[in-house]
Amino acid sequence: MGEIISSESDNNRKIGLGGILSSSAKTPNEIRKESFLSWIKNMFCPNFKYSSIIFILVCLNLIIYVITILFGIKLTPNELLAPKFETLDLFGMKNPPKIYKGQIYRLISFGFLHANLVHLTTNLISLIIIGSIMEGLIGNINAGLLYLLSNICGGMFSCVMDINPGVGASVAVFGILGGYLGFAIINWDYIKRNNKSFFINLIFIIFIVLMNAAYGINNPTIDNNGHFGGLIYGFFFIFILVKPKDQNYNSLWLNYEDWRKYSIIFISISLFLLVFKFWII
């Protein structure tokens, strides 16, 4: 990342705010030379590249899905290329009774398994678009940690709330969504003064959250508890993982140190309660 300079377009590129908003081409001639695939990439996922952690996560999800398919598929009219239930369980789906018995690795592995091709496609598209934007804001390592921590904690929350099995990267994706909201809060004044276009992305992400929540209420097969848990933990983890872009600007409602302090308290207490719940079960 380069230094922040006065040009708004350069600010967009510097802190990764170009996604969803505009192409990277700056002149009509550059726009004409830009290929369709380049335009799609620069429009929706400008920070998505081979060296990014999001690219690695996408590849892992794809590879694991292909492996589960090779073990055999369910022949059902409603699901396209769906791995068998037994295969998903073998590879570590979220199975609360087995997690309670000590198979803790399932709290990680379930986030890399998918129920069918449509499930995989929708999750990976969301991960590429939202994840690459977030990675541009907070960096590779922090984006990877946010994905992993949201997946684990969201999975724990889901297990405590119900005993239904589940798979999918959407819990971690919701964690990234929560992290984006938190990032906006601690950089609120900075963004408002230097890059108001950021709020278009913010509105887009809030819309995705609300749309998924509304859909999930009427669909019992959706892991709403996992989504909610991932969103909440992603929101609070961001205050621990990153600092404001500029300490001279104010955060929204509370200052950054207060957000960080309350986040540590919330995460510590909630994880203690979740682990205690696991233990007594």
C-alpha positions in Angstrom: 0.0 0.0 0.0 1.2 3.5 -0.8 0.9 6.7 1.2 -2.4 8.5 1.4 -2.4 11.5 -1.0 -5.0 14.1 -1.8 -6.5 12.6 -5.0 -9.8 10.9 -4.2 -9.3 8.3 -6.9 -5.9 7.4 -5.4 -7.5 7.3 -1.9 -10.0 4.8 -3.3 -7.2 2.6 -4.6 -5.1 3.0 -1.5 -7.7 1.8 1.1 -9.4 -0.7 -1.3 -12.7 1.2 -1.8 -12.9 0.8 -5.6 -14.9 -2.4 -5.5 -18.6 -2.3 -6.6 -18.2 1.4 -7.5 -16.1 1.9 -10.6 -13.6 0.6 -13.0 -9.9 1.3 -12.5 -9.7 2.9 -16.0 -9.4 6.7 -15.7 -9.9 7.9 -19.3 -12.2 7.0 -22.2 -9.3 5.4 -24.1 -8.3 3.3 -21.1 -11.9 2.2 -20.7 -12.1 1.1 -24.4 -8.9 -0.9 -24.0 -10.2 -2.7 -20.9 -11.4 -6.2 -21.5 -14.7 -7.4 -20.1 -13.1 -9.7 -17.6 -10.8 -6.9 -16.4 -13.8 -4.6 -16.1 -15.7 -7.2 -14.0 -12.6 -7.7 -11.8 -12.0 -3.9 -11.3 -15.7 -3.3 -10.7 -16.4 -6.0 -8.1 -13.1 -7.3 -6.7 -10.2 -5.0 -7.5 -7.9 -6.5 -4.8 -8.5 -10.1 -5.9 -5.2 -11.5 -7.1 -3.1 -14.7 -6.9 -1.2 -13.6 -3.9 -4.3 -12.6 -1.9 -5.5 -14.6 1.1 -9.0 -14.5 -0.4 -7.8 -16.3 -3.5 -6.2 -19.0 -1.4 -9.4 -19.4 0.6 -11.4 -19.7 -2.6 -9.0 -22.3 -4.0 -9.3 -24.3 -0.8 -13.0 -24.3 -0.9 -13.0 -25.4 -4.6 -10.5 -28.2 -4.0 -12.3 -29.6 -1.0 -15.6 -29.5 -2.9 -14.1 -31.4 -5.8 -12.7 -34.0 -3.5 -16.0 -34.5 -1.8 -17.7 -34.9 -5.2 -15.2 -37.6 -6.1 -16.5 -39.6 -3.2 -19.9 -39.7 -4.8 -22.9 -37.5 -5.2 -26.5 -37.6 -4.1 -28.9 -38.3 -7.0 -31.7 -35.9 -6.1 -33.7 -33.7 -8.5 -33.4 -30.6 -6.2 -29.6 -30.5 -5.8 -26.9 -30.2 -8.4 -23.7 -32.1 -7.8 -24.4 -32.5 -4.1 -21.9 -34.6 -2.0 -23.3 -37.3 0.1 -24.2 -36.6 3.7 -21.8 -39.3 4.8 -19.0 -37.7 2.9 -19.6 -34.3 4.4 -19.7 -35.8 7.8 -16.4 -37.7 7.1 -14.7 -34.4 6.0 -15.9 -32.5 9.1 -19.3 -30.9 8.7 -20.7 -29.0 11.7 -22.2 -31.8 13.7 -22.9 -30.5 17.2 -23.2 -33.9 19.0 -19.8 -34.9 17.6 -18.3 -31.5 18.4 -19.4 -31.9 22.0 -17.7 -35.2 22.2 -14.3 -33.6 21.3 -14.2 -33.3 17.5 -13.4 -29.6 17.8 -11.7 -29.5 14.3 -15.2 -29.5 12.8 -15.6 -25.8 13.9 -13.0 -25.0 11.2 -13.6 -27.7 8.6 -17.3 -27.1 8.2 -16.6 -23.7 6.7 -14.8 -25.3 3.8 -17.5 -27.8 2.8 -20.6 -27.1 0.7 -23.9 -28.9 0.2 -24.1 -28.5 -3.6 -22.8 -26.6 -6.6 -25.2 -23.7 -6.2 -24.3 -23.4 -2.5 -20.6 -23.3 -3.4 -21.1 -20.8 -6.2 -23.1 -18.3 -4.2 -20.7 -18.4 -1.2 -17.6 -18.1 -3.3 -19.0 -15.1 -5.3 -19.8 -13.4 -2.0 -16.4 -14.2 -0.6 -14.6 -12.9 -3.7 -16.5 -9.6 -3.9 -16.8 -8.8 -0.2 -13.6 -10.5 0.9 -11.4 -8.9 -1.6 -12.7 -5.4 -0.7 -12.1 -6.1 3.0 -8.6 -7.5 2.3 -7.8 -4.2 0.6 -8.8 -2.4 3.7 -7.2 -4.5 6.5 -4.5 -6.6 4.7 -3.9 -10.3 4.0 -3.2 -11.6 7.5 -6.0 -9.7 9.2 -8.5 -10.8 6.5 -7.5 -14.4 6.9 -7.8 -14.1 10.7 -11.2 -12.5 10.4 -12.4 -15.3 8.2 -11.1 -18.0 10.5 -12.1 -16.5 13.8 -15.6 -15.6 12.5 -16.0 -19.2 11.2 -15.0 -20.8 14.5 -17.0 -18.5 16.8 -20.0 -18.4 14.5 -19.9 -22.2 14.4 -19.8 -22.4 18.2 -22.7 -20.0 18.5 -24.7 -22.1 16.0 -23.9 -25.3 17.8 -25.2 -23.9 21.1 -28.4 -22.5 19.6 -29.4 -25.8 17.7 -28.1 -29.3 17.0 -28.7 -29.3 13.2 -25.7 -30.2 11.1 -24.4 -27.6 8.6 -21.7 -26.7 6.1 -20.6 -23.6 4.1 -18.4 -20.6 4.0 -21.3 -18.2 4.6 -20.7 -18.0 8.4 -17.2 -16.7 7.7 -18.5 -14.4 4.9 -20.9 -12.9 7.4 -18.0 -12.4 9.7 -16.3 -10.4 7.0 -19.5 -8.4 6.5 -19.5 -7.6 10.3 -15.9 -6.6 10.1 -16.7 -4.2 7.3 -19.3 -2.5 9.5 -16.9 -2.3 12.3 -14.2 -0.9 10.0 -16.7 1.8 9.0 -17.4 2.8 12.6 -13.7 3.3 13.6 -13.0 5.2 10.4 -16.3 7.1 10.2 -15.0 10.6 10.4 -12.0 9.9 8.2 -14.2 8.2 5.5 -16.8 11.0 5.7 -14.2 13.7 5.0 -11.9 11.8 2.5 -14.0 9.2 0.7 -17.7 9.4 0.8 -18.1 6.7 -1.9 -17.2 4.2 0.8 -20.8 4.5 2.1 -22.1 3.1 -1.1 -20.3 -0.1 -0.4 -21.6 0.0 3.2 -25.2 0.4 2.0 -24.6 -2.5 -0.4 -23.3 -4.7 2.4 -26.2 -3.8 4.8 -28.6 -4.7 2.0 -27.0 -8.1 1.6 -27.2 -8.7 5.4 -30.9 -7.8 5.5 -31.7 -9.7 2.4 -30.1 -12.9 3.7 -31.8 -12.4 7.1 -35.2 -12.1 5.5 -34.6 -15.1 3.3 -33.3 -17.2 6.2 -36.3 -16.5 8.4 -38.6 -18.4 6.0 -36.1 -21.1 5.1 -35.2 -23.6 7.9 -32.3 -25.1 5.9 -30.4 -21.8 6.2 -28.0 -21.6 9.3 -29.4 -18.3 10.6 -27.7 -18.8 13.9 -24.3 -19.3 12.2 -24.8 -16.2 10.1 -25.8 -14.1 13.1 -22.9 -15.4 15.1 -20.4 -14.9 12.3 -21.7 -11.3 11.8 -21.5 -10.4 15.5 -18.1 -11.9 16.1 -16.7 -10.4 12.9 -18.0 -7.0 13.9 -16.2 -7.1 17.3 -13.0 -8.9 16.2 -12.3 -6.0 13.7 -11.7 -3.6 16.7 -9.0 -6.0 18.0 -7.4 -6.8 14.6 -7.0 -3.3 13.1 -6.6 0.3 14.1 -8.1 3.4 12.5 -6.5 4.6 9.3 -5.8 8.0 10.9 -5.8 8.5 14.6 -6.6 12.2 14.1 -10.1 11.4 13.0 -13.0 10.4 15.3 -14.8 7.1 15.4 -18.6 6.8 15.4 -20.3 6.9 18.9 -17.2 5.8 20.9 -13.5 6.4 20.4 -11.4 3.5 19.1 -9.9 2.6 22.5 -13.4 2.2 24.0 -14.5 0.1 21.0 -11.5 -2.1 21.5 -12.0 -2.4 25.2 -15.7 -3.3 25.0 -14.9 -5.8 22.2 -12.4 -7.6 24.3 -14.9 -7.8 27.1 -17.7 -9.0 24.9 -15.6 -11.7 23.1 -14.0 -12.9 26.4 -17.3 -13.2 28.2 -19.3 -14.7 25.3 -16.6 -17.3 24.5 -16.4 -18.3 28.1 -20.1 -18.9 28.1 -20.0 -20.8 24.8 -17.1 -23.0 26.1 -19.0 -23.5 29.4 -22.1 -24.5 27.5 -20.0 -27.0 25.5 -18.5 -28.4 28.7 -21.7 -28.9 30.5 -23.3 -30.7 27.5 
